[in-house]
Amino acid sequence: MTLLSDPLLLLALILIITGILLGRAQHQARQYKLLENRLRGHLPEVSRETDSQDSILRGQGSALSPWLEALLRPLAPQGERLAGSERDRRNLRRMLDLAGLRRHEAVGWLVMGKFITGALIAILLVWGWLPAADRLGLTGVATGLIGFFVGTLLPEWWLRWRATSRGEKLARAVPDALDLMVVCAEAGLPIGRVLHVVSKELGLSSPEMADELHYTAAELQILSDRTLAMTHLAERTRVSEIESMVATLIQAERYGTPLSQALRTIADESRKTLILGLEEKAGKLPAQLSVPLMTLILPPIIAIMAAPALVRVVRLLSQ
């Protein structure tokens, strides 16, 4: 009990445990990196070519201001070291792709943002909420750890919300994009040029879809396999409408179906799916509005109907 009651010894113990955990994480990351370098020479040429081309395209992400770029760039390597194993980095990269963030440094910035947000919330809770007598005790340590844990989860929650909202916007923009693609395909344009033209036309109405189509058009110019570029589009978005569009385009190219005919079929199905979805939402509205209507309308009606009786009761009691 004397050891735990001393705040300096407790703080030193926490710092030692934190250093051990960080050292172990860096050691594991170093081991995974060495293993990856040893196995890189035995990987097929196609996968290495795909990785290099994908990395070139990732360098074309949204540009930041010069001072912000200079401020954040040194944080990316530190975050990469703290990101964990290659599987963890792959999961973070997939989440960032769903959110539309494709910079090289995005994984490192995300990890560092988690640690910085956790530290800020822990400091605010300990030094801004707790009284001065409890800051260096067990209460302060527990509050700081809870704040740090919640703070590290906030960037991931924001990223998941951004990915979900972006997926909904992409799903709503698929019918319009397919209609434009049908017009371009009937004019005789190839698939790469079709995606490039449609991305320009959708720049104002749906910038998310325009960004994805522009990225896919760039991949079609770099990659030798069109099927792989279209598959990357479905993997980046994870939207059912886009996945069905990609599957139909791959099948049409494999069996020699005309591009305009395949796109017209997908456009008709996508428009019907959109109309059915809107009809389903409209059918659910009466059931969803019943609870708000009961909450807002029934109390005034009951008050109006019961007011005369209450007035009579009050008069009788007063007499």
C-alpha positions, 0 to 999 in steps of 0.5 A, a space after each residue: 500500500 505504501 508503494 501504490 500511495 507514492 505518486 512518483 513511484 506509480 508514475 515511474 512504474 507506468 512509464 516503465 511499462 509503457 516503454 516496454 510495450 512500445 519497445 515490443 511493438 517496435 521490435 515486432 514491426 522490425 521483425 515483420 519488416 525483415 521478413 517482408 524484405 526476405 520474402 520480397 524476392 520470392 514474390 511473383 513479378 505481377 504482385 510486385 508490379 501491382 504494388 509499385 503501380 498502386 503506390 504511384 497512384 497513391 502519391 496522387 492524393 489530395 494535396 495539403 497546404 505547404 505549412 501543414 505538409 511540412 508539419 505533418 510529414 515528420 509524423 508519418 514515419 513514427 506512426 508507421 512504426 507504431 502501426 503494428 503488424 502488416 495485417 494491421 496496416 492492411 486493415 487501416 489502409 482498407 479503412 482509409 480507402 473506404 473513406 477516400 484517403 489514399 495518401 502514402 502517409 495516411 496510415 502513419 497520420 492516422 496512428 499518430 492522430 490516435 495517440 495524440 487525441 488520446 493524450 489530449 483527452 487524458 490531459 484534459 480529464 486529469 488536469 481539467 476535471 479532477 480536483 488537484 488532490 486526485 490528479 497524482 493518485 490512482 483516480 488520476 491514473 485510472 481517469 487518464 487511462 480511460 481518457 487515453 483509450 477513448 481518445 484513441 478510438 475517436 479517429 477510428 469512429 470518425 473514419 468509419 462514419 466518413 466511410 459510411 457516408 461516402 458509401 451512401 453518396 457513391 450508391 446514390 450516384 451510381 445510376 447517374 454515372 451509368 447513364 452518362 457511361 451509356 451515352 459515352 459508350 454508344 458514341 464509340 469511346 473505350 472504357 478508359 475514356 468513358 471513365 475519364 469523361 464521366 469523372 469530369 461530368 460528375 465533378 460537381 454533382 458527385 465528387 466522390 464518384 468522380 474521384 473513384 472513376 478518375 482513379 480507376 481511369 488512371 489505373 487502366 492506363 498504368 495496369 496491363 490488366 483491365 480486370 484488375 483495375 475494375 476489381 480494385 474499384 470494387 474493393 476500394 468502395 465496397 458498395 453493392 451497386 458498384 460491385 454489381 457494375 464491376 462484375 457485369 463489366 468484367 463478364 462483358 469483357 470476358 465474353 465479348 459483349 458490346 460495352 454499350 449493351 452491357 452498360 445499358 443493362 446495368 443502368 436499367 437495373 440500377 435505376 430500378 433498384 433505386 426506385 425500389 429503394 425509394 418506394 421502400 423508404 416511403 412505405 416505412 414512413 407511416 410506421 416511423 412517423 407514428 411514434 413522433 406523432 403520438 408523442 407530439 399530438 396526444 399530450 395536447 389532446 389529452 390536456 385539452 380534453 381533461 382541462 374542464 374536468 380538472 377545473 371543476 375538480 379544483 373548484 370543488 376542492 376549493 369550496 
